[in-house]
């Protein structure tokens, strides 16, 4: 069953291959240029999947591309340059760094050359919020780094984090579309946010914003329990909330008249592919949710309850069952260990099924990375915890210290894919047999 779980996960990854997804839209791009009289194309790629997404356009439209900028995570541009006129910047994630600032600045400069006969193709994927960085006037990169660390440590989810980011940036929340105006803009988007809300994926650089200054201030106030937030950020959010600074562009703004945003890959697509593969392998598949969220260890307990309910069906039918979930949980960091939401969820789940047989659980990030680690996640079964105890390890102490990575490093079970080139949140696969 462990091998089946890995196979199902890999098939799900293939279903959201960013290269193939973008390539499917090449004819659409050609049609737009022909019907609207557009003579040149600029490409702006941002996020963990920006490199393969851009490569799909270079391989098919190289002669039409007048220039481009790609900003992606370190290690996510494995084959080097794509074309002479496309600059590639690898940058920091989840905490932004100078390379992200440089990449965003170059993108804005390139877009200054765009006119009404230009098509700007924005290739947007998860991670873009941290990677594509242009601090608002008066703020520094250091301010945004501190803000990001405070919210992440406090357990803020991606929607909360991006609500704040959008109001501290010159390129998020529709501002990139503003920089491209009056050009025609087509954004092809790989979603890493529950429900696929356009303005939260990479903080919606080409989308109308649904949040306000007051929303951002409320989130910062909620998580800044130690009073560590930079004063310049707090003052900016207060000024905006009081109406002293214009808010981000909203729906109905003429700015978006020539902007089109299309979701080309999502967690829903990945979970459906996982469901079909589980069925092929002889399991009775059930997609539990594509909106799994909350604390990772709480999500593990909820998933275990679904297992208990499923086992009652097994008692009579003797069928193998495959439970599939997707989404993105969070971890409130209280310890000093190393890990991510997927390894923490796997450890908590393993503790629930200690000593049982016939249950395998895999939780992994589709981007191939889980928090600040080199693993995508972990795979466990009923023997994971007994094995740890035989090695003299106390699973609860590892969980309490948020040290799930080192737990699995010692016991085995880490799932390491390397950068996958895609990013549609996380997948959980639970295989159950009588």
CORHUUR-V820875 format. One record per backbone hydrogen bond with DSSP energy under -0.5 kcal/mol. CO is the residue of the C=O (numbers start at 1). NH is the residue of the N-H. If there is no record, write none. Layout:
co nh
CO NH
CO NH
This chain:
co nh
1 5
2 6
3 7
4 8
5 9
6 10
7 11
8 12
9 13
10 14
11 15
12 16
13 16
14 17
17 21
18 22
19 23
20 24
22 25
23 26
25 29
26 30
27 31
28 32
29 33
30 34
31 35
32 36
33 37
33 38
34 37
40 119
41 66
41 67
42 121
43 45
43 69
44 123
45 71
46 125
47 50
49 53
50 54
51 55
52 56
53 57
54 58
55 59
56 60
57 60
57 61
58 62
61 64
61 65
62 65
64 41
64 66
67 43
68 87
69 45
70 89
71 47
72 91
73 76
77 80
83 86
85 68
85 87
87 70
89 72
91 74
94 96
97 100
97 101
98 102
99 103
100 104
100 133
101 105
102 106
103 107
104 108
105 109
106 110
107 111
108 112
109 112
110 113
111 114
115 118
117 39
117 40
118 120
118 184
119 42
119 121
120 122
120 186
121 44
121 123
122 124
122 188
123 46
124 190
125 128
126 48
127 130
127 131
128 132
131 133
134 170
136 139
140 144
141 145
142 146
143 147
144 148
145 149
146 150
147 151
148 152
149 153
150 154
151 155
151 156
152 155
153 333
157 161
158 162
159 163
160 164
161 165
162 166
163 167
164 167
165 168
166 169
168 136
171 176
172 175
173 249
174 178
175 179
176 180
177 181
180 183
184 120
185 260
186 122
186 188
187 189
187 262
188 124
189 191
189 264
189 265
193 196
194 197
197 200
197 201
200 202
200 203
201 204
203 173
204 174
204 207
205 176
205 177
212 216
213 217
214 218
215 219
216 220
217 221
218 222
219 223
220 224
223 225
224 227
230 233
230 234
231 235
232 236
233 237
234 238
235 239
236 240
237 241
238 242
239 244
239 245
240 243
249 209
250 253
253 256
254 257
256 259
258 185
260 187
262 189
262 264
265 191
266 270
267 271
268 272
269 273
270 274
271 275
272 276
273 277
274 278
275 279
276 280
277 281
278 283
279 282
283 285
284 322
286 288
286 324
289 326
292 328
294 330
295 299
296 300
297 301
298 302
299 303
300 304
301 305
302 306
303 307
304 308
305 309
306 310
307 311
308 312
309 313
310 313
310 314
311 315
312 316
313 316
313 317
314 318
320 284
321 323
321 432
322 286
323 430
324 288
324 289
325 428
326 292
327 426
330 296
331 333
332 334
338 405
338 406
339 372
340 344
341 345
342 346
343 347
344 348
345 349
346 350
347 351
348 352
349 353
351 354
353 356
358 433
359 382
360 431
361 380
362 429
363 378
364 427
365 368
367 420
369 371
371 373
375 370
376 365
377 415
378 363
380 361
381 384
382 355
383 387
384 388
385 389
386 390
387 391
388 391
388 393
389 392
393 395
394 397
394 398
395 399
396 400
397 401
398 403
399 402
401 337
403 407
404 408
405 409
406 410
407 411
408 412
408 414
413 379
414 416
415 376
415 377
415 417
423 126
425 366
425 424
426 327
427 364
428 325
429 362
429 431
430 323
431 360
432 321
